[in-house]
Amino acid sequence: MILFFSSDPFMTESLKAGFDEEFDIAFCDTAMQGADKADCFIVDEDESFCRLLLKNGFQGRILLLCGERGDALSKPLPPEVVLIQKPFHLRDLKKKAQTVLRQASLKDISFAGFTLNPWLKVLSGKKLSEPVKLTEKEVDLLQYLFQKKGEPVLKENLLEKVWEYSPEMTTHTLETHIYNLRQKMRDEEGKILQSTEDGYSLKT
């Protein structure tokens, strides 16, 4: 479930029109109204509201819609808060909300001495001196390979399932993501994130 908070009636009506048919979304005018039932909170230009939610124990992800001065925050926000710069296309906000809701339904996964928290996009393990932050695509790659239980996955399948054949996506981009993941995992020799004849597999 998504909760939306805004002091701008126009923004509220716009979100109602764009989200109601596809999402379980509610609109509130008080800070913690229904927050215990929400997986995601969309907050319109109110940094202090985000901090209040977290201080009061909200466990979900917060999408903070920020204006042109949205980068001028009083202090860095925690990883639970994702900034979305205005202006934005409603399609992009809905896609981000879908990603957040999908992540909220996922549990931690463990493989080869590592644990991945897909919600916070954090990887921890015995080989790491401290948890490392992953990108959204790095998380998606590990999750998809983990689901295959060690079976090799062709590069073409990864392009289709993880990137959905985005126009900017190339095999080189995939290889760059694999390289970066290996560096973060200290798996430079590829013993965990393994190369196959024409793809990759994950040691579980």
TIGU-897620 format. One line per 10 residues: number of its first residue (from 1); their letters; for each residue x, y, z of C-alpha. Coordinates in steps of 0.05 Angstrom, whole numbers. Layout:
BEGIN
NUM	A	X Y Z ~ ...
***
This chain:
BEGIN
1	MILFFSSDPF	0 0 0 ~ 22 71 -16 ~ 6 133 25 ~ 11 202 -5 ~ 20 268 33 ~ 19 337 3 ~ -3 407 22 ~ -16 421 -51 ~ -88 404 -72 ~ -69 404 -146
11	MTESLKAGFD	-14 353 -134 ~ -61 309 -93 ~ -114 310 -148 ~ -61 294 -201 ~ -36 234 -162 ~ -107 210 -149 ~ -122 211 -224 ~ -57 176 -242 ~ -52 123 -188 ~ -121 102 -165
21	EEFDIAFCDT	-135 50 -218 ~ -68 14 -215 ~ -44 21 -143 ~ -70 11 -73 ~ -60 84 -53 ~ -90 127 2 ~ -85 202 13 ~ -74 231 82 ~ -68 299 114 ~ -35 279 180
31	AMQGADKADC	35 254 190 ~ 24 182 215 ~ -47 168 190 ~ -46 96 167 ~ 29 92 164 ~ 31 25 199 ~ -4 -6 138 ~ 39 26 85 ~ 98 -2 46 ~ 114 65 14
41	FIVDEDESFC	101 138 30 ~ 102 191 -26 ~ 116 259 6 ~ 111 324 -33 ~ 166 374 -17 ~ 168 364 59 ~ 236 341 84 ~ 216 349 157 ~ 155 305 145 ~ 202 249 121
51	RLLLKNGFQG	244 255 183 ~ 182 254 227 ~ 158 190 194 ~ 224 155 207 ~ 229 182 278 ~ 161 153 293 ~ 181 84 268 ~ 158 81 196 ~ 191 19 166 ~ 177 29 92
61	RILLLCGERG	210 69 36 ~ 195 143 25 ~ 194 177 -43 ~ 207 251 -32 ~ 184 295 -90 ~ 230 355 -90 ~ 229 420 -128 ~ 285 457 -161 ~ 319 468 -94 ~ 308 396 -73
71	DALSKPLPPE	383 385 -68 ~ 389 439 -14 ~ 372 393 44 ~ 386 412 116 ~ 427 348 123 ~ 434 283 85 ~ 372 239 85 ~ 376 165 106 ~ 375 110 52 ~ 301 97 64
81	VVLIQKPFHL	286 164 29 ~ 291 167 -47 ~ 293 236 -79 ~ 252 248 -142 ~ 267 314 -175 ~ 211 357 -205 ~ 189 362 -259 ~ 179 287 -271 ~ 134 245 -315 ~ 79 209 -278
91	RDLKKKAQTV	100 145 -315 ~ 168 149 -283 ~ 140 160 -213 ~ 94 100 -222 ~ 151 57 -245 ~ 193 77 -184 ~ 133 62 -138 ~ 126 -6 -170 ~ 199 -21 -157 ~ 193 0 -85
101	LRQASLKDIS	131 -43 -73 ~ 166 -102 -106 ~ 227 -93 -62 ~ 182 -87 0 ~ 156 -157 -13 ~ 225 -188 -17 ~ 264 -221 39 ~ 339 -222 49 ~ 375 -273 7 ~ 439 -310 27
111	FAGFTLNPWL	490 -341 -19 ~ 563 -363 -14 ~ 574 -327 52 ~ 538 -263 32 ~ 471 -233 52 ~ 434 -185 7 ~ 382 -137 35 ~ 343 -117 -28 ~ 303 -65 9 ~ 363 -24 31
121	KVLSGKKLSE	406 -48 -28 ~ 461 -70 20 ~ 507 -130 14 ~ 543 -158 75 ~ 589 -219 84 ~ 649 -249 119 ~ 695 -225 63 ~ 673 -153 72 ~ 700 -108 127 ~ 634 -71 126
131	PVKLTEKEVD	568 -75 87 ~ 571 -45 17 ~ 518 -6 -20 ~ 494 -34 -87 ~ 457 0 -144 ~ 387 -19 -162 ~ 410 -58 -224 ~ 464 -94 -184 ~ 410 -117 -136 ~ 366 -139 -193
141	LLQYLFQKKG	423 -178 -224 ~ 439 -216 -160 ~ 366 -231 -147 ~ 354 -258 -216 ~ 417 -301 -215 ~ 400 -325 -145 ~ 331 -348 -168 ~ 365 -393 -220 ~ 399 -433 -163 ~ 467 -435 -196
151	EPVLKENLLE	442 -449 -266 ~ 478 -408 -321 ~ 439 -350 -350 ~ 452 -325 -420 ~ 471 -253 -429 ~ 411 -244 -474 ~ 365 -268 -419 ~ 395 -219 -369 ~ 385 -163 -419 ~ 312 -183 -426
161	KVWEYSPEMT	295 -196 -353 ~ 337 -145 -316 ~ 340 -87 -366 ~ 279 -104 -409 ~ 321 -88 -470 ~ 327 -14 -454 ~ 352 26 -514 ~ 415 47 -477 ~ 430 -24 -454 ~ 489 -61 -487
171	THTLETHIYN	528 -124 -471 ~ 585 -79 -451 ~ 540 -46 -399 ~ 522 -115 -371 ~ 595 -133 -367 ~ 610 -68 -331 ~ 557 -83 -279 ~ 586 -153 -269 ~ 656 -124 -261 ~ 632 -73 -209
181	LRQKMRDEEG	594 -126 -170 ~ 656 -170 -167 ~ 697 -112 -142 ~ 646 -97 -87 ~ 643 -171 -68 ~ 719 -179 -71 ~ 707 -234 -122 ~ 757 -209 -174 ~ 771 -280 -198 ~ 698 -294 -210
191	KILQSTEDGY	691 -354 -164 ~ 623 -331 -138 ~ 595 -290 -195 ~ 619 -338 -247 ~ 627 -330 -322 ~ 598 -384 -366 ~ 605 -396 -441 ~ 557 -340 -459 ~ 530 -313 -393 ~ 537 -316 -318
201	SLKT	517 -357 -258 ~ 517 -345 -183 ~ 548 -394 -134 ~ 496 -407 -80
***
